Amino acid sequence: MHHRKKIGIVDDHPVFRKGLAQLINEETDLKVTMEAESVAQAMDLISRALDAPGSDPDTGLDLVIVDLTLKDRSGIDLIQFIHDHYPLLPVLVISMHSDVLYVQRVLKAGALGYITKQEMTGNVVAAIRQVIAGKRYVSADMMDGLLEIMSAGANALADNPLETLSNRELEVFELMGHGYKRQEIAQRLNLSVKTIGTYLESIKKKLNLKTTNELMTRAVTFVGQT
């Protein structure tokens, strides 16, 4: 009997999740056996799938696809959990974030691949197969920036003040650069407006910025460079 590789999807947008599952299930060698919308739910379902004893062909996972912007925590937290507890389970990130900083962080956390949602439709199946085979996959439009930073060495990375931002702060910063207001960022990340305000104050402090206008200008510049 032909064995289809079992795929998990972690994304908090049901329409996107279902569309991606349909795309994957059209392949004769792949099938989606797990869907989750949050880090907590994904941790639970992954643990059940991989810790369950057995011969049931529907148990287990061969790869997990993770979005970085989830309802409860950053997807990078989930990647680190998988890397720490199930190091043989490969992870492919599919994200709207197109800055090379995210690629660096997810690869460092333990993911094998990173593909942007903009190029997903045409390349996601190839990316899945490559990552399942144990090979790295990075979107072509991000590879040049990644290689440029790698060639510049560790000092260039350390000198970048954005490296001091937490994963969640980096998300808030990028969304601000895309023109989202505080209320909209809160809704998108499923956080309170007060919490977003706390993140913005922390970002200003870390980037040595005095005003919200300075922060906005810096965020827009950041997004324009990605």
RAZIUR-V771092 format. One record per residue. N is the residue number from 1. SS is DSSP state (2 for helix, 1 for strand, 0 for the rest). Layout:
# RAZIUR-V771092
{{N;SS} {N;SS}}
This chain:
# RAZIUR-V771092
{{1;0} {2;0} {3;0} {4;0} {5;1} {6;1} {7;1} {8;1} {9;1} {10;1} {11;0} {12;0} {13;0} {14;2} {15;2} {16;2} {17;2} {18;2} {19;2} {20;2} {21;2} {22;2} {23;2} {24;2} {25;2} {26;0} {27;0} {28;0} {29;0} {30;1} {31;1} {32;1} {33;1} {34;1} {35;1} {36;1} {37;0} {38;0} {39;2} {40;2} {41;2} {42;2} {43;2} {44;2} {45;2} {46;2} {47;2} {48;2} {49;2} {50;2} {51;2} {52;0} {53;0} {54;0} {55;0} {56;0} {57;0} {58;0} {59;0} {60;0} {61;0} {62;0} {63;1} {64;1} {65;1} {66;1} {67;0} {68;0} {69;1} {70;0} {71;0} {72;0} {73;0} {74;1} {75;2} {76;2} {77;2} {78;2} {79;2} {80;2} {81;2} {82;2} {83;2} {84;2} {85;2} {86;0} {87;0} {88;0} {89;0} {90;1} {91;1} {92;1} {93;1} {94;1} {95;1} {96;0} {97;0} {98;0} {99;0} {100;2} {101;2} {102;2} {103;2} {104;2} {105;2} {106;2} {107;2} {108;2} {109;2} {110;0} {111;0} {112;0} {113;1} {114;1} {115;1} {116;1} {117;2} {118;2} {119;2} {120;2} {121;2} {122;2} {123;2} {124;2} {125;2} {126;2} {127;2} {128;2} {129;2} {130;2} {131;2} {132;2} {133;0} {134;0} {135;0} {136;0} {137;1} {138;1} {139;0} {140;2} {141;2} {142;2} {143;2} {144;2} {145;2} {146;2} {147;2} {148;2} {149;2} {150;2} {151;2} {152;2} {153;0} {154;2} {155;2} {156;2} {157;2} {158;2} {159;0} {160;0} {161;2} {162;2} {163;2} {164;2} {165;0} {166;0} {167;2} {168;2} {169;2} {170;2} {171;2} {172;2} {173;2} {174;2} {175;2} {176;2} {177;2} {178;0} {179;0} {180;0} {181;0} {182;2} {183;2} {184;2} {185;2} {186;2} {187;2} {188;2} {189;2} {190;0} {191;0} {192;0} {193;2} {194;2} {195;2} {196;2} {197;2} {198;2} {199;2} {200;2} {201;2} {202;2} {203;2} {204;2} {205;2} {206;2} {207;0} {208;0} {209;0} {210;0} {211;0} {212;2} {213;2} {214;2} {215;2} {216;2} {217;2} {218;2} {219;2} {220;2} {221;2} {222;2} {223;2} {224;2} {225;2} {226;0}}
